[in-house]
Amino acid sequence: MVFALRPFVPADLPALYRICLLTGAAGGDATPLHRDPDLLGHYYAAPYAVLEPELCFVLTAEGEPCGYILGTRDTAAFNARAEREWFPALRARLPRPAENDTSADADLLRLIHAGYSIHPDVRDYPAHLHIDLLPVTQGKGQGRKLIEHFLAALRERGVPAVHLGVSERNTGAIAFYEKLGFHCIGAYPGWRAYGMRL
Ligand SMILES: CC(C)(COP(=O)(O)OP(=O)(O)OC[C@H]1O[C@@H](n2cnc3c(N)ncnc32)[C@H](O)[C@@H]1OP(=O)(O)O)[C@@H](O)C(=O)NCCC(=O)NCCS
């Protein structure tokens, strides 16, 4: 399999949504969980590609997108910008769910209506990232390559530290981040924050 890593182009957006869905259940396929297949991508992938494309990189296998790494150099500024430029249009067409709706779609709609926030423990780690590779691409050293590329892009921009969030059920990703030198910043109900000083 021939892999290549390249900057995001707008035509990649549908692939980003697809990859986000196929890896969105603690690393596994979230397709069966969602009636609206785009909700995960609306929150976890697309806004980064659209608002900060210079920090979005796409991995291809035989020319087809099979993974990505994306994020922001400045979480506080990104969150404020998403509040102005990303969430309003989504909120206008995706109503809040009923209070007794316990579906995975409802959980995501609540996130979209709440907007992004920063956990106080990660305030010293201004950048954050998301990385997702399709199953055929996993375990071949590509994840490490994407992280190294992303960290180099952050260093070039003078960013002092980066954080990320991971589901506590995603033991594979946790092992991956620890192998690559991220340290656990905090463990919370259902998820952990990891970080690295640059
Ligand atoms: C997690 C993920 C990004 C890792 O990327 P990858 O390409 O599979 O990992 P790599 O092959 O680059 O592995 C890098 C190192 O991490 C280790 N590692 C990776 N996955 C691991 C796992 N499941 N268990 C233990 N170690 C693991 C590897 O052994 C390797 O160590 P080495 O370089 O010393 O041999 C990728 O598997 C993925 O996208 N998974 C699904 C989506 C996901 O969970 N995203 C993260 C959400 S927070």
The ligand as a MOL file (V3000), in Angstrom:
LIG
                    3D

  0  0  0     0  0            999 V3000
M  V30 BEGIN CTAB
M  V30 COUNTS 48 50 0 0 0
M  V30 BEGIN ATOM
M  V30 1 C -4.8120 5.4020 17.3500 0
M  V30 2 C -4.2010 5.5320 15.9480 0
M  V30 3 C -4.1410 6.9900 15.5370 0
M  V30 4 C -2.7700 4.9540 16.0100 0
M  V30 5 O -2.2100 5.0220 14.7050 0
M  V30 6 P -1.4930 3.7340 14.0630 0
M  V30 7 O -1.0240 4.0610 12.7200 0
M  V30 8 O -2.4290 2.5790 14.2190 0
M  V30 9 O -0.2680 3.5410 15.0670 0
M  V30 10 P 1.2700 3.2840 14.6250 0
M  V30 11 O 1.3110 2.0630 13.7860 0
M  V30 12 O 1.8570 4.5350 14.0710 0
M  V30 13 O 1.9110 2.9530 16.0450 0
M  V30 14 C 2.8600 3.8090 16.6770 0
M  V30 15 C 3.2860 3.1470 17.9770 0
M  V30 16 O 2.1590 3.0400 18.8600 0
M  V30 17 C 1.9310 1.6830 19.2360 0
M  V30 18 N 0.5120 1.3680 19.1350 0
M  V30 19 C -0.3350 1.7870 18.1610 0
M  V30 20 N -1.5610 1.2520 18.3830 0
M  V30 21 C -1.4380 0.4770 19.4760 0
M  V30 22 C -2.3310 -0.3670 20.1760 0
M  V30 23 N -3.6110 -0.5190 19.7860 0
M  V30 24 N -1.8970 -1.0220 21.2760 0
M  V30 25 C -0.6160 -0.8970 21.6860 0
M  V30 26 N 0.3140 -0.1100 21.0550 0
M  V30 27 C -0.1140 0.5520 19.9680 0
M  V30 28 C 2.6500 0.8470 18.1870 0
M  V30 29 O 3.0800 -0.3800 18.7120 0
M  V30 30 C 3.7830 1.7180 17.7210 0
M  V30 31 O 4.9210 1.5370 18.5250 0
M  V30 32 P 6.3640 1.3770 17.8020 0
M  V30 33 O 6.4950 2.5590 16.8370 0
M  V30 34 O 7.3380 1.4150 18.9150 0
M  V30 35 O 6.2950 0.0880 17.0770 0
M  V30 36 C -5.0100 4.7050 14.9040 0
M  V30 37 O -4.9620 3.3370 15.2490 0
M  V30 38 C -6.4560 5.1370 14.7770 0
M  V30 39 O -6.7470 6.0880 14.0740 0
M  V30 40 N -7.3930 4.4420 15.4400 0
M  V30 41 C -8.8250 4.6770 15.2840 0
M  V30 42 C -9.2490 6.0830 15.6430 0
M  V30 43 C -8.7760 6.5240 16.9990 0
M  V30 44 O -8.8480 5.7850 17.9750 0
M  V30 45 N -8.3040 7.7750 17.0540 0
M  V30 46 C -7.8640 8.3870 18.2690 0
M  V30 47 C -9.0340 9.0150 18.9400 0
M  V30 48 S -8.5550 9.8720 20.4260 0
M  V30 END ATOM
M  V30 BEGIN BOND
M  V30 1 1 1 2
M  V30 2 1 2 3
M  V30 3 1 2 4
M  V30 4 1 2 36
M  V30 5 1 4 5
M  V30 6 1 5 6
M  V30 7 2 6 7
M  V30 8 1 6 8
M  V30 9 1 6 9
M  V30 10 1 9 10
M  V30 11 2 10 11
M  V30 12 1 10 12
M  V30 13 1 10 13
M  V30 14 1 13 14
M  V30 15 1 14 15
M  V30 16 1 15 16
M  V30 17 1 15 30
M  V30 18 1 16 17
M  V30 19 1 17 18
M  V30 20 1 17 28
M  V30 21 1 18 19
M  V30 22 1 18 27
M  V30 23 2 19 20
M  V30 24 1 20 21
M  V30 25 1 21 22
M  V30 26 2 21 27
M  V30 27 1 22 23
M  V30 28 2 22 24
M  V30 29 1 24 25
M  V30 30 2 25 26
M  V30 31 1 26 27
M  V30 32 1 28 29
M  V30 33 1 28 30
M  V30 34 1 30 31
M  V30 35 1 31 32
M  V30 36 2 32 33
M  V30 37 1 32 34
M  V30 38 1 32 35
M  V30 39 1 36 37
M  V30 40 1 36 38
M  V30 41 2 38 39
M  V30 42 1 38 40
M  V30 43 1 40 41
M  V30 44 1 41 42
M  V30 45 1 42 43
M  V30 46 2 43 44
M  V30 47 1 43 45
M  V30 48 1 45 46
M  V30 49 1 46 47
M  V30 50 1 47 48
M  V30 END BOND
M  V30 END CTAB
M  END
